[in-house]
Amino acid sequence: MAAASDGDGAGGVTGVGHQLSTLVPTFDPSKDNLRVYQQKVELVLAAWPKTRVTELVMRLILNCQGSAFDKLQIHKDELLENDEKAVHRLVEILGGHWGRIGLEKQYEEAEQALFHTAQLKDESNDSFLARADVAWSKLRAQKLSIEDFQAFILLRGSSLTPDDKKRVILESDNSLEGKLTVRKVSDAVRLLGATFFQEMTGVKAGQKTKVYSSATMLAEDEELEPTFNAFDEQGEDEYVECLLNEGDEDATLVADFESAASEVAQDDPELASAYSVGGHKTPL
């Protein structure tokens, strides 16, 4: 894109072409993605004349709307400088991170690759492999270390609410380190799960006092297997009766319903005849 010359009395300083000026992106925090906006700003800045950075900053401010414009107006004195750092600062004021990808975006790629890349029932092998390759390529581009994954998996496996988990990531992103660590996750789990914190915030949660060994996961699987197979090993009537003896509410409801249905059927000869076939009761 050709740049026009501005005869502004400064010895023929290179001006900003009209086509380049129209490429300055707009930003509305209510509907625009900040990461995409940052990428557009980076592209425009790379092609913008270095002596006219102040003009770019002014256009960026004027192209913002709502609360974004209000934020930039407050900091306009430090932004209106003919330095590329002013553009970096503008993005940071809006909540972005110049030169790096935010933690939320990083772990969004990790979530997709690790837990949501599975072959669909009607999906071809080539389609699945292509989707997996894209997901893992995006994740590898983040260059996350084993320690980063450990912190993320630890946070994901905790019983914190989705809002609390997101808050931990965002606060880590805005910290001086700009990194999610195992220590931060551990501190967050202990604090947000503490009894005094729950009482202070009015959150009622069950007491968590049991301690399990490292083999708990396997033990739970072994204990749950008989429960899942209990219905197969015994008949339906015996299984319901067993639940009824244990005081199960659903089993009690089923028993009461069958008892009431039997009484209605006995009062009506036609229903009683249909209900009893060959001396055996037919399930309702």
C-alpha positions in Angstrom: 0.0 0.0 0.0 1.5 3.3 -1.1 1.9 6.1 1.4 1.1 9.7 0.4 3.3 12.6 1.3 2.1 15.3 3.7 3.7 18.7 3.2 3.4 19.6 6.8 6.5 21.9 6.9 8.6 19.2 8.6 10.7 18.5 5.6 8.4 16.1 3.8 7.5 13.7 6.5 6.0 10.4 5.2 2.2 10.6 5.6 -0.5 7.9 6.1 -2.2 6.6 3.0 -5.9 6.7 2.8 -6.3 3.0 2.3 -4.1 2.3 5.4 -6.2 4.7 7.5 -9.4 2.9 6.7 -7.9 -0.4 8.0 -7.7 0.9 11.6 -10.0 -1.6 13.5 -12.9 -0.7 15.7 -13.6 -2.2 19.1 -16.9 -2.6 20.9 -16.4 -4.6 24.2 -20.0 -5.8 24.1 -19.6 -7.8 20.9 -15.9 -7.8 19.7 -13.2 -10.3 20.7 -10.3 -8.5 22.3 -7.8 -11.1 21.0 -8.9 -10.6 17.4 -8.8 -6.9 17.9 -5.2 -7.1 19.2 -4.2 -9.1 16.2 -5.6 -6.5 13.8 -3.9 -3.7 15.7 -0.6 -5.6 15.4 -0.9 -5.9 11.6 -1.8 -2.2 11.2 1.0 -1.1 13.4 3.5 -3.1 11.4 2.6 -1.2 8.2 2.0 2.2 9.9 4.7 5.0 9.4 6.8 5.1 12.5 6.7 8.9 12.6 2.9 9.0 12.8 2.2 6.6 15.6 0.3 9.3 17.5 -2.2 9.5 14.7 -2.7 5.7 14.9 -3.4 5.9 18.6 -5.9 8.7 18.1 -7.7 6.7 15.5 -7.7 3.6 17.7 -9.2 5.6 20.6 -11.9 7.2 18.4 -12.8 3.8 17.0 -13.5 2.4 20.4 -17.0 2.4 21.9 -18.7 2.2 25.3 -16.6 1.5 28.3 -13.5 0.9 26.2 -13.5 4.5 25.0 -14.0 5.7 28.6 -11.0 3.7 29.8 -8.8 5.1 27.0 -10.0 8.7 27.6 -8.8 8.5 31.2 -5.3 7.5 30.1 -5.1 9.7 27.0 -2.1 11.7 28.4 0.1 8.7 28.5 -1.2 7.3 25.2 -0.7 10.4 23.0 3.0 9.8 22.5 4.7 9.1 19.2 6.0 5.7 20.4 4.9 2.2 19.6 4.8 1.5 23.3 1.7 3.7 23.4 -0.1 1.2 21.2 1.0 -1.6 23.4 -0.2 0.3 26.4 -3.6 0.9 24.7 -4.2 -2.8 24.2 -3.2 -3.5 27.8 -5.6 -0.9 29.2 -8.4 -2.6 27.3 -7.4 -5.9 29.0 -5.1 -7.5 26.5 -1.5 -8.6 26.7 0.7 -7.3 23.9 3.1 -9.9 22.4 1.6 -12.9 24.2 -1.6 -15.0 24.3 -3.8 -14.7 27.5 -4.0 -17.7 29.8 -7.7 -18.1 29.1 -7.0 -18.6 25.4 -4.1 -20.9 26.1 -6.1 -23.3 28.4 -9.1 -23.1 26.0 -6.8 -24.8 23.4 -5.7 -27.3 26.0 -9.2 -28.1 27.0 -10.2 -28.7 23.4 -7.2 -30.9 22.6 -7.1 -32.9 25.8 -10.8 -33.4 26.6 -13.0 -32.6 23.6 -11.2 -34.2 20.6 -13.0 -37.5 20.2 -14.1 -39.3 17.0 -17.9 -39.1 16.4 -19.8 -42.2 15.6 -20.5 -41.3 12.0 -17.2 -39.5 11.4 -14.6 -40.9 9.0 -11.1 -41.7 10.2 -9.5 -39.0 8.0 -11.9 -36.4 9.3 -11.1 -37.2 13.0 -7.4 -37.2 12.4 -7.6 -33.9 10.6 -9.5 -32.3 13.5 -7.2 -33.8 16.1 -4.2 -32.5 14.1 -5.6 -28.9 14.1 -6.4 -29.0 17.8 -3.0 -30.3 18.8 -1.2 -28.0 16.5 -2.9 -25.0 18.2 -2.0 -26.4 21.6 1.7 -27.0 20.6 1.9 -23.4 19.4 1.1 -22.2 22.9 4.4 -23.9 24.1 3.0 -24.9 27.5 5.3 -26.7 29.8 4.6 -29.8 31.9 4.2 -27.5 35.0 1.7 -25.4 33.1 -0.4 -28.5 32.3 -0.1 -29.7 35.9 -1.5 -26.5 37.2 -4.4 -26.5 34.7 -5.3 -30.2 35.3 -5.2 -29.7 39.0 -7.5 -26.7 38.8 -9.8 -28.5 36.4 -10.1 -31.5 38.7 -10.9 -29.5 41.8 -14.5 -29.0 43.0 -14.4 -25.3 42.6 -17.3 -23.7 40.7 -16.7 -22.8 37.0 -16.8 -19.1 37.9 -14.1 -19.6 40.6 -11.9 -21.6 38.2 -12.2 -18.9 35.6 -11.4 -16.2 38.3 -8.3 -18.1 39.3 -7.0 -18.1 35.7 -7.9 -14.5 35.0 -6.2 -13.3 38.2 -3.1 -15.3 37.4 -3.2 -13.8 33.9 -3.2 -10.3 35.3 -0.5 -10.9 37.9 3.1 -9.9 37.6 4.1 -13.4 36.5 1.2 -13.7 34.1 1.3 -17.5 34.7 -0.9 -20.1 36.3 1.2 -22.1 38.8 0.6 -25.1 41.0 1.1 -22.9 44.1 -1.6 -20.4 43.0 -4.0 -23.2 42.3 -3.3 -24.9 45.6 -3.8 -21.6 47.5 -7.0 -21.0 45.6 -8.4 -24.4 46.4 -7.6 -24.2 50.1 -9.0 -20.6 50.4 -12.2 -21.0 48.4 -12.8 -24.4 49.9 -12.2 -23.2 53.5 -15.1 -23.4 55.9 -14.6 -19.8 57.2 -14.6 -18.5 53.6 -17.8 -20.4 52.8 -19.5 -19.1 55.9 -18.4 -15.6 55.1 -19.8 -15.7 51.6 -23.0 -17.5 52.6 -22.2 -20.6 50.6 -23.4 -23.9 52.1 -21.4 -26.9 51.2 -20.9 -30.4 52.6 -18.1 -31.0 55.0 -15.0 -32.4 53.3 -13.0 -34.1 56.0 -12.1 -37.5 54.5 -8.6 -38.4 53.5 -8.0 -40.8 50.6 -4.8 -42.6 49.5 -3.3 -42.3 46.0 -5.0 -45.6 45.1 -8.5 -44.2 45.7 -9.3 -43.9 42.0 -8.8 -47.6 41.5 -10.6 -48.5 44.7 -13.6 -46.5 43.7 -13.8 -48.2 40.4 -13.7 -51.6 42.1 -16.4 -50.6 44.5 -18.7 -49.2 41.9 -18.5 -52.2 39.6 -20.7 -54.5 41.8 -23.3 -51.7 42.1 -23.5 -51.3 38.3 -23.8 -55.1 37.9 -26.2 -55.7 40.8 -29.3 -55.3 38.6 -28.0 -57.9 36.1 -27.1 -60.5 38.7 -30.5 -60.5 40.4 -34.1 -60.2 39.2 -36.1 -57.0 38.9 -38.4 -57.9 41.8 -35.5 -58.8 44.1 -33.6 -55.7 43.2 -36.6 -53.4 43.9 -37.3 -55.2 47.1 -33.7 -54.8 48.2 -33.9 -51.0 47.6 -37.3 -50.9 49.4 -35.7 -52.5 52.5 -33.0 -49.9 52.4 -35.6 -47.1 52.4 -35.0 -45.9 48.9 -37.5 -43.2 48.1 -37.9 -44.1 44.4 -38.4 -47.8 45.3 -41.1 -46.8 47.8 -42.8 -44.7 45.2 -42.8 -47.6 42.7 -44.2 -50.0 45.4 -47.0 -47.6 46.4 -47.9 -47.1 42.7 -48.1 -50.8 42.0 -50.1 -51.4 45.1 -52.7 -48.7 44.1 -52.8 -50.0 40.6 -53.5 -53.6 41.9 -56.4 -52.3 44.0 -58.0 -50.6 41.1 -57.6 -53.6 38.9 -59.2 -55.9 41.5 -62.2 -53.7 41.7 -62.9 -54.0 37.9 -63.5 -57.6 36.7 -62.4 -56.8 33.2 -59.1 -55.2 34.3 -58.5 -58.1 36.8 -59.0 -60.6 33.9 -56.5 -58.7 31.7 -54.1 -58.2 34.6 -54.0 -62.0 35.4 -53.1 -64.3 32.5 -52.7 -68.0 33.1 -52.5 -67.4 36.8 -49.6 -65.0 36.5 -49.7 -61.3 36.9 -48.8 -59.2 33.9 -46.8 -56.1 34.7 -48.8 -52.9 34.3 
